Amino acid sequence: MSLNKKQVIFTRTVGVWLGKVDKKGIEVILAEVYRPPAMAKIYAEQGKGIVNSVHTKKLAFDAFIYLNGTVTWNAEDYLEIGELWKSLHPLARWGGDFKGRDAVHFSFEHNGVK
């Protein structure tokens, strides 16, 4: 599958996911839908990501749950929407499953990168 076709499917899947999350009454704030390669390099140097991040391929986003008037960083709060994301497509990956747990990260795997 070409990268562009995968990006189309990813974008459609994000829309479906947002609709389902909204129906559950969960409020989210999207961020880092695209990360320029130069920023990915800076983050990697700071230990906050990897140079070949799927954010640079427009195949990832970060989503923050807005709960009780503030953004929550509690990983357990993200479990439901992480599982929902993974259920929508075989390429869907959730950062809460990663070794370095990144519960706000939602992506499509591309060339072995999540």
N, CA and C of each residue as an Amber inpcrd file, in Angstrom:
protein
   342
   0.8590000  -1.1760000   0.0000000   0.0000000   0.0000000   0.0000000
   0.9010000   1.2350000   0.0000000   0.5630000   2.2180000  -0.8220000
   1.3620000   3.4370000  -0.8710000   1.1820000   4.2440000   0.4160000
   2.1550000   5.0910000   0.7020000   2.0650000   5.9640000   1.8680000
   0.8360000   6.8610000   1.7730000   0.5860000   7.4440000   0.6000000
  -0.5820000   8.3190000   0.4620000  -1.8860000   7.5810000   0.7260000
  -2.0250000   6.3690000   0.2310000  -3.2530000   5.5990000   0.4720000
  -3.3910000   5.3080000   1.9660000  -2.2730000   4.9650000   2.6030000
  -2.3100000   4.7040000   4.0430000  -2.7140000   5.9740000   4.8010000
  -2.2450000   7.1380000   4.3560000  -2.6160000   8.4020000   4.9880000
  -4.1140000   8.6800000   4.8440000  -4.6740000   8.3460000   3.6900000
  -6.1150000   8.5110000   3.4840000  -6.8920000   7.6340000   4.4630000
  -6.5080000   6.3890000   4.5760000  -7.1950000   5.4580000   5.4850000
  -7.0140000   5.9060000   6.9350000  -5.8090000   6.3430000   7.2750000
  -5.5360000   6.8460000   8.6270000  -6.4510000   8.0300000   8.9490000
  -6.5320000   8.9870000   8.0290000  -7.3590000  10.1780000   8.2470000
  -8.8260000   9.8000000   8.4440000  -9.3050000   8.8930000   7.6250000
 -10.6950000   8.4220000   7.7580000 -10.8860000   7.7520000   9.1210000
  -9.9160000   6.9640000   9.5300000 -10.0100000   6.2500000  10.8040000
 -10.0080000   7.2260000  11.9770000  -9.2180000   8.2860000  11.8760000
  -9.2270000   9.3120000  12.9300000 -10.6300000   9.9080000  13.0610000
 -11.2770000  10.1960000  11.9300000 -12.6310000  10.7420000  11.9700000
 -13.6240000   9.8020000  12.6310000 -13.5500000   8.5340000  12.2860000
 -14.4330000   7.5290000  12.8980000 -14.1740000   7.4700000  14.4030000
 -12.8910000   7.4230000  14.7750000 -12.5110000   7.3470000  16.1830000
 -13.0390000   8.5550000  16.9530000 -12.8620000   9.7510000  16.3840000
 -13.3490000  10.9540000  17.0580000 -14.8560000  10.9040000  17.2810000
 -15.5880000  10.4280000  16.2930000 -17.0350000  10.3030000  16.4530000
 -17.4120000   9.3440000  17.5680000 -16.7230000   8.2140000  17.6330000
 -17.0170000   7.2230000  18.6810000 -16.6230000   7.7260000  20.0650000
 -15.4910000   8.4140000  20.1390000 -15.0510000   8.9880000  21.4150000
 -16.0650000  10.0350000  21.8880000 -16.5310000  10.8690000  20.9620000
 -17.5170000  11.8900000  21.3020000 -18.8100000  11.2590000  21.8060000
 -19.2570000  10.1820000  21.1460000 -20.4910000   9.5110000  21.5780000
 -20.3630000   8.9440000  22.9840000 -19.1430000   8.6220000  23.4050000
 -18.9150000   8.1250000  24.7600000 -18.8600000   9.2740000  25.7750000
 -18.9060000  10.5160000  25.2690000 -18.8580000  11.6730000  26.1520000
 -17.4560000  12.0230000  26.6270000 -16.4540000  11.5130000  25.9300000
 -15.0590000  11.7920000  26.2940000 -14.5650000  12.9550000  25.4430000
 -14.0570000  13.9890000  26.0950000 -13.5470000  15.1540000  25.3790000
 -12.0430000  14.9980000  25.1650000 -11.5930000  15.2200000  23.9260000
 -10.1670000  15.1170000  23.6210000  -9.6780000  16.3620000  22.8910000
  -8.3960000  16.6030000  23.0340000  -7.7050000  17.6900000  22.3530000
  -6.6320000  17.0430000  21.4820000  -6.6860000  17.2830000  20.1610000
  -5.6860000  16.7180000  19.2580000  -4.4420000  17.5970000  19.2280000
  -3.2900000  16.9520000  19.0870000  -2.0140000  17.6550000  18.9740000
  -1.0490000  16.7940000  18.1670000  -0.0090000  17.4190000  17.6430000
   1.0600000  16.7110000  16.9300000   0.5250000  15.7850000  15.8400000
  -0.4050000  16.2770000  15.0600000  -0.9230000  15.4830000  13.9510000
   0.1360000  15.3510000  12.8610000   0.9740000  16.3590000  12.7200000
   2.1320000  16.2760000  11.8330000   3.3240000  16.8610000  12.5740000
   4.4320000  16.1470000  12.5260000   5.6650000  16.6190000  13.1590000
   6.7340000  16.7280000  12.0770000   7.2340000  17.9230000  11.8130000
   8.3000000  18.0570000  10.8150000   9.5230000  17.2350000  11.2170000
  10.2390000  16.6860000  10.2440000  11.4230000  15.8680000  10.5500000
  12.4370000  16.5740000  11.4490000  12.6250000  17.8810000  11.2720000
  13.5730000  18.6100000  12.1230000  13.1350000  18.5770000  13.5880000
  11.8260000  18.6790000  13.8290000  11.3200000  18.6150000  15.2020000
  11.4530000  17.1990000  15.7550000  11.2110000  16.1930000  14.9130000
  11.3860000  14.8050000  15.3560000  12.8300000  14.5700000  15.7960000
  13.7670000  15.1530000  15.0730000  15.1850000  15.0230000  15.4330000
  15.4590000  15.6780000  16.7840000  14.9120000  16.8700000  16.9950000
  15.0930000  17.5700000  18.2780000  14.5010000  16.7360000  19.4150000
  13.2800000  16.2370000  19.2180000  12.6500000  15.4060000  20.2580000
  13.4870000  14.1650000  20.5540000  14.0080000  13.5280000  19.5050000
  14.8350000  12.3290000  19.7000000  16.0880000  12.6610000  20.5080000
  16.6940000  13.7910000  20.2250000  17.8860000  14.2150000  20.9700000
  17.5620000  14.4770000  22.4310000  16.3270000  14.8680000  22.7040000
  15.8820000  15.1240000  24.0810000  15.3380000  13.8610000  24.7520000
  15.3160000  12.7530000  24.0150000  14.7990000  11.5020000  24.5610000
  13.2830000  11.4450000  24.6130000  12.6000000  12.2830000  23.8120000
  11.1380000  12.3520000  23.8270000  10.5000000  11.7090000  22.6070000
  11.2600000  11.0180000  21.8090000  10.6990000  10.4090000  20.6020000
  11.8040000   9.8020000  19.7630000  11.4510000   9.4910000  18.5260000
  12.4190000   8.8840000  17.6180000  12.4940000   9.7090000  16.3300000
  13.6450000   9.6520000  15.6950000  13.8600000  10.4350000  14.4740000
  12.8820000  10.0310000  13.3810000  12.6460000   8.7430000  13.2130000
  11.7610000   8.2750000  12.1370000  10.3160000   8.0910000  12.6060000
   9.8580000   8.9720000  13.4610000   8.5000000   8.9390000  13.9970000
   7.4510000   8.9160000  12.8800000   6.3950000   8.1410000  13.0750000
   5.3030000   8.1340000  12.0990000   4.5450000   9.4650000  12.0840000
   4.7800000  10.3150000  13.0720000   4.2340000  11.6790000  13.0130000
   4.7640000  12.3930000  11.7670000   6.0130000  12.1120000  11.3810000
   6.5980000  12.7780000  10.2080000   5.9990000  12.2640000   8.9090000
   5.2820000  11.1590000   8.9720000   4.6250000  10.5740000   7.7960000
   3.1310000  10.8690000   7.7790000   2.6800000  11.7050000   8.7080000
   1.2510000  12.0290000   8.8450000   0.4170000  10.7800000   9.1310000
   0.9980000   9.9180000   9.9760000   0.3240000   8.6760000  10.3640000
   0.2110000   8.5530000  11.8830000   0.2440000   9.6750000  12.5900000
   0.1320000   9.6280000  14.0500000  -0.4370000  10.9470000  14.5520000
  -1.0100000  10.8710000  15.7260000  -1.4620000  12.0700000  16.4190000
  -1.3720000  11.8050000  17.9090000  -1.3180000  12.8630000  18.6640000
  -1.4380000  12.7700000  20.1090000  -2.8050000  13.3280000  20.4650000
  -3.4470000  12.7160000  21.4290000  -4.7620000  13.1710000  21.8740000
  -4.7530000  13.2050000  23.3970000  -5.1630000  14.3270000  23.9270000
  -5.1900000  14.5240000  25.3640000  -6.6370000  14.5400000  25.8400000
  -6.9260000  13.7480000  26.8460000  -8.2730000  13.7210000  27.4170000
  -8.4520000  14.9280000  28.3330000  -9.5360000  15.6470000  28.0820000
  -9.9180000  16.7970000  28.8960000 -10.9750000  16.3100000  29.8730000
 -10.6090000  16.2190000  31.1330000 -11.4630000  15.6030000  32.1520000
 -11.5600000  16.5190000  33.3680000 -12.7680000  16.8140000  33.7660000
 -12.9990000  17.6500000  34.9480000 -12.2430000  18.9670000  34.8890000
 -12.2380000  19.5930000  33.7110000 -11.6510000  20.9160000  33.5750000
 -10.1450000  20.9700000  33.3930000  -9.5140000  19.8100000  33.1800000
  -8.0650000  19.7930000  32.9950000  -7.6590000  18.6050000  32.1230000
  -6.4780000  18.6760000  31.5690000  -5.9510000  17.5440000  30.8010000
  -5.4420000  16.4990000  31.7870000  -5.8090000  15.2590000  31.5820000
  -5.3340000  14.1870000  32.4480000  -4.1260000  13.4890000  31.8180000
  -3.1580000  13.1770000  32.6500000  -1.9690000  12.4300000  32.2250000
  -1.9890000  11.0120000  32.7990000  -3.0830000  10.6450000  33.4370000
  -3.2220000   9.3180000  34.0260000  -3.4320000   8.2950000  32.9100000
  -2.4890000   7.3950000  32.7160000  -2.5330000   6.4240000  31.6120000
  -3.8130000   5.5880000  31.6340000  -4.3190000   5.2590000  32.8070000
  -5.5340000   4.4460000  32.8850000  -6.7320000   5.1490000  32.2630000
  -6.7490000   6.4690000  32.3100000  -7.8530000   7.2310000  31.7120000
  -7.9140000   7.0440000  30.1960000  -6.7830000   6.6470000  29.5820000
  -6.6910000   6.5150000  28.1310000  -6.9720000   5.0970000  27.6350000
  -7.0800000   4.1510000  28.5430000  -7.2310000   2.7510000  28.1520000
  -8.4260000   2.5280000  27.2220000  -9.5780000   3.0620000  27.5740000
 -10.7870000   2.8450000  26.7690000 -10.6260000   3.3840000  25.3430000
 -10.1060000   4.6100000  25.2100000  -9.9820000   5.1650000  23.8660000
  -8.8060000   4.5500000  23.1080000  -7.8170000   4.0610000  23.8370000
  -6.7170000   3.3470000  23.1930000  -7.1800000   2.0260000  22.6080000
  -7.9680000   1.2890000  23.3640000  -8.5120000   0.0220000  22.8740000
  -9.4680000   0.2680000  21.7060000 -10.2470000   1.3200000  21.8030000
 -11.1580000   1.6710000  20.7120000 -10.3620000   1.9570000  19.4370000
  -9.3060000   2.7420000  19.5360000  -8.4680000   3.0610000  18.3770000
  -7.9450000   1.7780000  17.7300000  -7.3990000   0.8930000  18.5320000
  -6.8230000  -0.3510000  18.0000000  -7.8650000  -1.2270000  17.3200000
  -9.1020000  -1.1240000  17.7330000 -10.1660000  -1.9590000  17.1700000
 -10.6060000  -1.5110000  15.7800000 -10.1990000  -0.3130000  15.3710000
 -10.7210000   0.2590000  14.1300000  -9.9600000  -0.1410000  12.8690000
  -8.7200000  -0.6030000  12.9960000  -7.9500000  -0.9740000  11.8100000
  -6.7660000  -1.8480000  12.2310000  -6.3860000  -2.8220000  11.4040000
  -5.2600000  -3.6940000  11.7560000  -3.9240000  -2.9600000  11.9160000
  -3.7650000  -1.7950000  11.3210000  -2.5140000  -1.0360000  11.4470000
  -2.5170000  -0.0730000  12.6390000  -3.6510000   0.0730000  13.3110000
  -3.7750000   1.0330000  14.4070000  -2.9700000   0.5690000  15.6180000
  -2.1520000   1.4780000  16.1300000  -1.3270000   1.2180000  17.3090000
  -1.5820000   2.3030000  18.3450000  -1.4970000   1.9130000  19.6220000
  -1.6970000   2.8420000  20.7220000  -0.4530000   2.8600000  21.6030000
   0.0270000   4.0520000  21.8980000   1.2450000   4.2130000  22.6840000
   1.1620000   3.6580000  24.0910000  -0.0230000   3.4450000  24.6120000
  -0.1590000   2.8440000  25.9380000   0.3440000   1.4130000  25.9850000
   0.4950000   0.7970000  24.8180000   1.0220000  -0.5690000  24.7440000
   2.5400000  -0.5990000  24.5580000   3.1450000   0.5530000  24.3190000
   4.5730000   0.5970000  24.0300000   5.4060000   0.3640000  25.2880000
   6.6190000  -0.0720000  25.0690000   7.5530000  -0.3050000  26.1780000
   7.6990000   0.9570000  27.0310000   7.8290000   2.0940000  26.3820000
   7.9790000   3.3640000  27.0910000   6.6610000   4.0570000  27.3660000
   5.5680000   3.3530000  27.3470000   4.1950000   3.8550000  27.5180000
   4.0220000   5.3260000  27.1970000   3.2560000   5.5750000  26.1630000
   2.9430000   6.9210000  25.6950000   1.4450000   6.9430000  25.4230000
   0.6660000   7.0210000  26.4830000  -0.7870000   6.8240000  26.3970000
  -1.4970000   7.8280000  25.5060000  -0.8740000   8.9570000  25.2030000
  -1.5210000   9.9720000  24.3790000  -1.2380000   9.7870000  22.8910000
  -0.4540000   8.7660000  22.5300000  -0.0250000   8.5360000  21.1430000
  -0.9290000   7.5020000  20.4540000  -1.3980000   7.8680000  19.2490000
  -2.2510000   7.0170000  18.4320000  -1.6800000   7.0470000  17.0210000
  -1.4920000   5.8720000  16.4140000  -0.8050000   5.8670000  15.1230000
  -1.2060000   4.6730000  14.2720000  -0.7120000   4.7020000  13.0350000
  -0.7210000   3.5470000  12.1430000   0.7230000   3.0990000  11.9990000
   0.9470000   1.8130000  12.0730000   2.2940000   1.2900000  11.8560000
   2.6790000   1.4870000  10.3850000   3.9450000   1.8530000  10.1710000
   4.4580000   2.0480000   8.8090000   5.9130000   1.5990000   8.7650000
   6.1790000   0.6160000   7.9330000   7.5390000   0.0680000   7.7980000
   8.1340000  -0.3210000   9.1490000   7.3190000  -0.9250000   9.9970000
   7.7760000  -1.4160000  11.2940000   7.8400000  -0.3760000  12.3920000
   7.5090000   0.8640000  12.0740000   7.5230000   1.9390000  13.0780000
   6.0940000   2.2090000  13.5310000   5.9200000   2.3380000  14.8570000
   4.5900000   2.5690000  15.4360000   4.4590000   4.0110000  15.8400000
